[in-house]
Amino acid sequence: MKTITLLLFTFISLNTYAQKAEAIIGQWVFKDAYNKENLDKAGLEYMNAEILNKCTFIFKADGQFESHIMDEAGTGTWKLNKETKKITVTNGQGYVSEFTILKSSKNELAVKLEMGEFLLTRGTNLNQVTSTSN
């Protein structure tokens, strides 16, 4: 009975953690892609050269974000919808994109984007995360 209670508590804690905006705040680095077997050799080489370990998102506590994708820096705003488990980002030009949260833990965030499903891991540059100036 103790084990079942502990497992249930762990599941509820992880589910609650995934639904809090505070859990998203931080720097996230694209570490892996799901369904890589569906990519051809050129697509896999491109992903390894341009996306994995190179693309980052920094979600700040003030609702701002910074991104570094394929040598381009971007900024804008972000918002978490707890009910749909989606992060909506709006860049400086007004383009809106959604990330569906597939899985979340303290240091990992699995998301579905327009370009596929990715595993992001928490980065360590806290100076960028806590900064509120642009």
Sequence and secondary structure as in RCSB ss.txt:
>XXXX:A:sequence
MKTITLLLFTFISLNTYAQKAEAIIGQWVFKDAYNKENLDKAGLEYMNAEILNKCTFIFKADGQFESHIMDEAGT
GTWKLNKETKKITVTNGQGYVSEFTILKSSKNELAVKLEMGEFLLTRGTNLNQVTSTSN
>XXXX:A:secstr
 HHHHHHHHHHHHHHHHHT HHHH EEEEEEEETTGGGS HHHHHHHHHHTTTT EEEE TTSEEEEEETTEEEE
EEEEEETTTTEEEEEETT  EEEEEEEEE SSEEEEEETTEEEEEEE   HHHHH    
